[in-house]
Amino acid sequence: MTVVVQTQDAGSTANEPLLSYTPTTTPSPLKASPENPQAPEELGEIVIAVARQSGTQADVEWIRVKVPAGTMAPDLATDLNKISPRISLTGWTARLDESAKEFVFTPTGSHAPIGPGTGFTVQLSDIPISRKVGTAPVTVTERSRAGSSAFQDRSTVFNLGKFPADFYLRNLQCEPSIIPNGGDVKLTWERSANATYELLYPGTNRDVTTREELDVEGITSDTTFYIRATTGDPTNPVVRIVSTQVTVIKPDLDIGNLDVHGRIVTRGEFTAKGKIEAEKGVEIRGVTSVLREPLSIRPAAQGAWRNLSVTADAILTIQVNPHGAVSVDVGFGEIEIKSHYHSDDNEWSRPFVTLPVRPGGFKVRVDRVGDSGSPSFLCHMLGGGSLM
């Protein structure tokens, strides 16, 4: 689907309107009248859809639409008296206030309620379009209040473009419109030669003035593509935008906060670059990289140090056989661990020691082997670290 953007809200006053206004034009876009003053003027129409979208009623004294008239680029019409104003609300009237150069729409009484969900249209027909290409500001002002507050003037401005007679930008297509993650699309469009054109989508602003098609590769998320056309006097240009969209199956997501009330299942790698918090504990099924099977360390010959290193936090466990003795240095200085004789039960001890190891180097040494062979050195790796 192609969405045509013909108008642009140029901003509102500090007092935001209580009603919403959405203008459309016929033709779309409006065409500037021929520069030859002897040629007939192009005619156009503006229809403004109006609604009260809030959940409360608004009281309205009047609605005014100011249409700039004259021969310059910011003028929309050549003669306001040739324009036919209408409003679809029963009991309201429409007239031209020539001194203010505004079209005024008023209810029968002092004011009229516009309830929640109420919609209507304001229409300006048979507009003789100005002969100079450019952008004209159309101002909509309402005098309104909510509740028992005082009535205030509230305005919003829309920019309406008058394009050259031979300008066109249409039929922007995206094929295919649904793709797998990482897929490619082809964009095609139709355009006239009397404008500059830009292709816009997240992270890209590309000049496509000389093109009418383009391949876009490696799309990983739902994307809207825009073609923006600019023409006319650079001091008062006119802009037209058309758009199309591609939907990606199983898209990549880059979001702010995510609040999930159901299950989260990952079928690939899970990486957390910040803190993980769990109020009711964490249950892990299957093999994880939190604590792997311990790695057995074979020391050097008796009396010689063996230097080792780990790339992440680890836990070193050592068990010494009867009559045995070992030394270890994990960064806190040399520690000796040895078996002792217990006279009470007439046996030698088998000491078992657990030491934390930080990333970096450490060393072990067998001072005495003792009974039953070499002592046991086991390194439990935490996270994704490795022993070297």
C-alpha positions in Angstrom: 0.0 0.0 0.0 1.2 3.5 -0.8 0.4 6.3 1.6 0.5 9.9 0.1 1.6 12.7 2.5 0.4 15.9 1.0 0.2 18.2 4.0 2.4 19.0 6.9 1.4 20.3 10.3 3.6 23.3 10.8 3.1 23.4 14.5 0.6 24.7 17.0 0.3 27.6 19.4 0.8 27.2 23.1 -3.0 26.6 23.3 -3.5 23.3 21.6 -6.9 22.9 19.7 -9.5 20.9 21.5 -10.6 19.5 18.1 -8.4 17.5 15.7 -8.0 18.6 12.1 -6.9 16.5 9.1 -6.9 18.3 5.7 -6.9 16.6 2.3 -6.9 18.2 -1.2 -8.3 17.6 -4.6 -6.3 17.2 -6.7 -3.6 15.6 -4.6 -1.2 17.4 -4.8 -2.7 20.8 -5.8 -1.4 22.1 -9.1 -0.3 25.7 -9.5 -2.1 27.7 -12.1 -0.2 28.4 -15.4 2.1 31.4 -15.1 0.5 33.0 -18.2 -2.1 35.4 -16.7 -4.3 34.9 -19.7 -4.6 31.1 -19.1 -7.5 29.8 -17.0 -6.8 29.2 -13.3 -6.5 25.7 -11.9 -9.2 24.9 -9.4 -8.7 23.0 -6.2 -10.6 21.9 -3.1 -9.7 21.5 0.6 -11.7 19.2 2.9 -10.8 19.3 6.5 -12.0 16.4 8.7 -12.7 17.6 12.2 -13.3 15.5 15.3 -13.4 15.7 19.1 -11.2 12.7 20.0 -11.1 13.3 23.8 -13.5 11.6 26.2 -15.0 14.9 27.2 -17.2 17.5 25.4 -15.8 20.7 23.9 -17.8 23.9 23.4 -17.0 25.9 20.3 -18.0 29.5 19.4 -16.6 29.4 15.9 -14.0 27.9 13.6 -12.0 30.1 11.2 -9.9 29.1 8.2 -7.4 31.6 6.9 -6.3 31.0 3.3 -3.5 33.3 2.0 -4.4 34.9 -1.3 -2.3 36.8 -3.8 0.3 36.2 -6.5 3.3 35.1 -4.4 4.6 31.6 -3.7 3.2 31.5 -0.1 -0.3 32.4 -1.5 -2.8 29.6 -2.1 -5.6 31.4 -3.9 -5.8 34.3 -6.3 -9.3 35.5 -5.2 -11.1 34.4 -1.9 -14.5 35.6 -3.2 -14.5 32.8 -5.8 -14.2 30.1 -3.0 -17.3 28.2 -1.9 -17.2 27.4 1.9 -19.4 24.7 3.5 -19.6 22.8 6.8 -21.4 19.5 7.4 -22.8 20.4 10.9 -26.5 21.1 11.0 -27.4 24.6 12.0 -23.9 26.1 11.3 -23.3 28.7 8.7 -20.3 29.6 6.6 -19.2 33.0 5.3 -16.1 35.0 4.2 -14.8 37.7 6.5 -13.2 39.9 3.9 -11.5 42.2 6.3 -9.8 39.3 8.1 -9.4 37.3 4.9 -10.8 34.3 6.8 -13.7 31.9 6.3 -15.8 31.8 9.4 -18.0 28.8 10.5 -20.4 29.5 13.3 -23.3 27.7 15.1 -26.8 29.1 15.5 -26.4 29.9 19.2 -23.5 31.5 21.1 -21.6 28.2 21.0 -22.2 24.5 20.2 -21.1 21.4 22.0 -18.9 18.9 20.1 -19.2 15.6 21.9 -16.6 12.8 22.1 -16.4 10.9 18.9 -18.2 13.6 16.9 -16.9 14.2 13.4 -17.7 16.6 10.7 -16.0 18.3 7.7 -15.1 21.9 6.7 -14.9 22.3 2.9 -13.5 25.0 0.7 -14.4 24.4 -3.0 -13.6 26.1 -6.3 -10.3 27.5 -5.0 -8.6 29.4 -7.9 -5.0 28.3 -7.3 -2.2 30.9 -7.3 0.1 30.8 -10.3 3.4 30.6 -8.5 4.7 27.2 -7.3 5.3 27.2 -3.5 4.0 26.2 -0.1 1.0 28.1 1.4 0.3 28.1 5.2 -3.4 27.5 5.9 -4.4 28.4 9.5 -7.3 26.9 11.3 -8.4 28.7 14.5 -11.1 27.6 16.9 -12.6 29.5 19.8 -13.3 26.8 22.3 -13.4 25.7 25.9 -13.5 22.5 27.9 -15.8 22.3 30.9 -16.5 25.7 32.5 -13.2 27.3 31.6 -13.0 30.5 29.6 -13.2 30.4 25.8 -9.8 30.7 24.1 -8.5 31.0 20.6 -6.5 27.9 19.6 -4.7 27.6 16.3 -2.9 25.1 14.1 -1.2 25.6 10.7 -1.0 23.3 7.7 1.4 23.7 4.8 -0.2 23.0 1.4 2.0 22.7 -1.6 1.2 24.0 -5.1 3.2 21.9 -7.6 4.1 22.4 -11.2 1.5 21.2 -13.6 3.7 18.4 -15.0 5.0 17.2 -11.6 4.1 13.6 -10.4 5.4 11.1 -7.9 3.3 8.0 -7.7 3.0 4.2 -7.5 5.8 3.4 -5.0 5.9 -0.4 -4.8 7.9 -2.8 -2.6 8.3 -6.4 -3.9 8.0 -8.7 -2.1 6.0 -7.0 0.7 6.6 -9.9 3.2 10.2 -11.3 3.5 12.2 -13.6 5.9 14.6 -12.0 8.3 17.6 -10.8 6.3 15.8 -10.8 3.0 15.9 -8.4 0.1 13.3 -6.2 -1.7 13.0 -4.2 -4.9 11.5 -0.7 -4.7 10.0 0.9 -7.9 8.2 4.2 -8.4 7.1 6.7 -11.1 8.3 10.3 -11.1 8.6 13.4 -13.2 12.0 14.9 -14.1 11.4 18.4 -12.5 12.2 17.6 -8.9 14.9 16.1 -6.7 14.1 12.8 -4.9 15.4 11.1 -1.8 14.9 7.6 -0.4 14.4 7.6 3.3 14.3 4.7 5.8 16.0 4.1 9.2 19.6 5.0 9.0 19.5 5.9 5.3 19.0 9.1 3.3 19.9 8.4 -0.3 19.6 10.7 -3.4 17.6 8.8 -6.0 16.9 11.7 -8.3 18.0 9.8 -11.4 16.4 6.5 -10.5 13.0 4.8 -10.6 14.0 1.6 -8.9 16.4 0.3 -6.2 17.3 -3.0 -4.5 17.6 -3.0 -0.7 19.3 -6.0 0.8 19.6 -7.6 4.3 16.4 -6.2 5.9 16.0 -7.5 9.5 13.0 -5.6 10.8 9.7 -4.2 9.6 10.6 -1.1 7.5 8.8 1.9 6.0 10.4 3.4 2.9 9.7 7.0 1.9 10.4 8.8 -1.3 10.5 12.6 -0.7 10.3 14.9 -3.7 11.3 18.6 -3.6 10.6 21.1 -6.3 10.0 24.8 -6.8 11.8 27.9 -5.6 14.5 26.9 -3.0 13.3 29.8 -0.8 9.7 28.3 -0.8 9.9 24.7 -2.0 7.1 22.2 -2.2 7.5 18.7 -0.8 5.6 15.6 -1.5 6.2 12.2 0.2 4.9 8.7 -0.7 5.6 5.6 1.4 5.4 1.8 1.3 6.3 -0.9 3.9 7.8 -4.3 4.1 7.0 -6.8 6.8 9.7 -9.1 8.1 8.9 -12.6 9.5 10.6 -13.0 12.9 12.2 -9.6 12.8 15.0 -8.2 14.9 13.8 -5.9 17.7 15.6 -2.9 19.2 13.3 -1.6 21.9 13.4 0.3 25.2 11.5 -1.5 28.1 9.8 -4.8 27.7 7.2 -6.1 30.2 6.2 -9.7 29.5 3.4 -11.4 31.4 3.8 -14.8 29.9 6.7 -17.1 29.0 9.9 -16.2 27.2 11.5 -19.0 25.2 14.8 -18.5 23.4 16.0 -21.0 20.8 19.3 -19.4 20.3 22.0 -17.6 22.3 20.9 -15.4 25.2 23.3 -12.5 26.1 22.8 -10.0 28.9 25.0 -6.9 29.0 23.5 -5.7 32.2 22.3 -7.1 35.5 19.8 -9.9 35.6 17.3 -9.8 38.5 14.9 -12.6 39.5 12.4 -12.2 42.4 11.5 -15.9 42.6 14.7 -17.6 41.6 16.2 -18.9 38.4 15.5 -22.4 37.1 18.0 -23.7 34.5 17.5 -27.0 32.7 20.2 -28.5 30.5 23.8 -27.7 30.0 24.8 -24.1 30.8 28.0 -22.1 30.8 27.4 -21.0 34.4 29.3 -24.0 35.9 30.9 -26.6 33.6 32.4 -30.0 34.4 35.7 -29.4 36.4 39.0 -29.6 34.5 41.7 -31.8 36.0 45.2 -30.3 36.3 48.3 -32.5 36.0 51.1 -30.8 37.9 54.7 -30.8 36.8 57.3 -33.2 38.3 57.5 -33.2 42.0 59.1 -30.1 43.4 58.5 -28.0 40.2 55.9 -25.2 39.8 53.4 -25.4 37.0 52.2 -22.1 35.7 48.6 -21.9 34.5 46.0 -19.1 33.7 42.2 -18.7 33.4 40.3 -16.3 31.2 37.4 -15.9 33.6 36.6 -16.5 37.3 37.2 -20.1 38.5 37.2 -22.2 41.6 40.2 -24.4 42.3 39.8 -27.5 44.5 42.7 -29.4 45.9 42.8 -32.7 47.8 46.0 -34.0 49.3 46.7 -37.7 49.9 48.1 -39.1 53.2 51.7 -38.1 53.7 51.3 -35.7 50.8 51.9 -31.9 50.5 51.3 -29.3 47.8 51.8 -25.6 47.4 49.6 -23.2 45.4 49.7 -19.4 44.6 46.4 -17.9 43.2 47.5 -14.4 43.8 47.4 -14.1 47.5 50.9 -15.5 48.1 52.2 -19.0 48.4 49.9 -21.4 50.4 51.1 -24.8 51.6 48.6 -27.6 52.0 49.8 -30.9 53.6 48.5 -34.0 55.3 48.8 -34.3 59.1 49.0 -37.3 61.4 46.1 -37.7 63.9 47.2 -39.6 66.9 43.6 -40.1 68.1 42.7 -42.4 65.3 46.3 -43.2 64.2 45.7 -42.0 60.6 46.9 -39.3 58.3 44.5 -36.6 57.1 43.3 -36.0 53.5 42.9 -32.2 53.5 40.4 -30.7 50.9 40.7 -27.0 50.1 38.7 -24.7 47.8 40.2 -21.4 46.5 38.8 -18.7 44.3 40.8 -17.9 41.2 40.5 -14.5 39.4 41.2 -14.1 35.6 45.0 -14.3 35.1 47.8 -16.6 36.2 48.2 -18.9 39.1 50.6 -21.8 39.9 50.6 -25.2 41.6 53.4 -27.5 42.9 53.6 -31.0 44.3 56.0 -31.0 47.3 55.3 -34.7 48.3 53.2 -37.1 46.4 52.1 -39.1 49.5 50.1 -42.3 49.5 47.7 -43.5 46.7 49.3 -41.4 43.9 49.3 -37.7 43.0 47.1 -35.2 44.8 43.9 -34.0 43.0 43.8 -30.5 41.3 40.3 -29.7 39.8 39.5 -26.3 38.2 35.8 -25.4 37.9 35.4 -22.7 35.2 32.7 -20.1 35.7 30.9 -18.4 32.7 32.6 -18.9 29.4 36.2 -18.9 30.6 38.9 -21.4 29.7 42.0 -22.8 31.3 45.4 -22.4 29.7 
